[in-house]
Amino acid sequence: MDGTPKNEGKTMPTRRAMLAGAAAFAAAPALAGWVPLDSKDPGHHAGHGGTMSGQAAKASTDGSSAAAAGSPRTDAGHMANHAGHAGFAGGSVPPDRAGIDPTAILHDFDRGKTSTLPDGRTLREWDIVAVDMDFEIAPGVTFPGWSYNGRIPGPTLWAQEGDALRIHFTNAGAHPHTIHFHGIHRAEMDGTPGIGAGSIAPGQSFTYEFDATPFGTHLYHCHQSPLAPHIAKGLYGGFIIEPKEGRPKADNEMVMVMNGYNTDGGDDNEFYSVNGLPFHFMDFPVQVRQNELVRIHLINVLEYDPINSFHVHGNFFHYYPTGTMLTPSEYTDTISQVQGQRGIVELRFPYPGKYMFHAHKTEFAELGWMGFFEVSAS
């Protein structure tokens, strides 16, 4: 009941093993020592000392993964190469196999079921269910997750400042859980054990009710003790409150939730990602158009590491911390966020092409937190 991941009889990847594989690539000149994958030698899956599982080996030999057989690897490890950068042999896990689709999550703003109250205000309602699920986060690596509505991260809830909100929560998992929303509300609605409804036991339900305030880019997560594993196992999501007067219309608005995966039960992470799947946006670049206004709600829910960051290549962006102001605080190409921090990134790409984005900490990037914007000509 302590929420610590249990890996019964299974050797899971460790951070040291993952980094050793990445370092092997960094140390090798050009492509020296690299050999193509084939059906006779499927290579190693991420972080394991042995060969791929049957499922992962199949993905790298029958073309069902994002990168077909023939992707390079080294004899020294499990990390493969995406256009000169560390990655997984055979590419990232295809979304339909992983159970998570980071590209779909980018634009999936859930506005809830709406109705009008007697005072004329809009009421928004959502049903959120905590459920235990396994997710294949890397080739051959299954993560025993706890999720909201069967996905990591959970649904991105969208409301307008001043709306009345009702979140009907049901705990269908095996452990007590809560939902704690960042924002302003009564103590009884805070999702804190021992206050109001407190912990919601397995099989029980509770409705959180409060008004949408203040406007900004926020988040929600489980606040059950022990807190770190309850968050790290997947119980979190974005919570966006639009200003009552609105913002300038963006041509392409999206949410990026930065997270990590602790797969060995220790006190650190072995994988890092945006919207749930390591290296996904290397294989499936984020599609934008030249000169369009791109708005990113950037949210850091990374546990076990005290700080995360976001860097974009070949461009600068305006940054709005927490999204609670209508004017940016800085114009930069790199920002840092501690656990629970978030903000809005706004930028335009003046030139077509592929531009990398990633955590500006090499360790995080080499373990999954990197991707591309692919900019098409307007």
Secondary structure, 3 states (H helix, E strand, C coil): CCCCCCCCCCCCCCHHHHHHHHHHHHHCCCCCCEEECECCECCCCCCCCCCCCHHHHHHHHCCCCCCCCCCEEECCCCEEEECCEEEECCCCCCHHHHCCCHHHHHCCEECCEEEECCCCCEEEEEEEEEEEEEEEEECCEEEEEEEECCECCEEEEEEECCCEEEEEEEECCCCCECCEECCCCCHHHCCCCCCCCCCECCCCEEEEEEECCCCEEEEEECCCCCHHHHHHCCCEEEEEEECCCCCCCCCEEEEEEEEEECCCCCCCCCEEEECCCCCHHHHCCEEEECCCCEEEEEEECCCCCCEEEEEECCCCEEEEECCCCCCCCEEECEEEEECCCEEEEEECCCCCEEEEEECCCHHHHHCCCEEEEEEECC
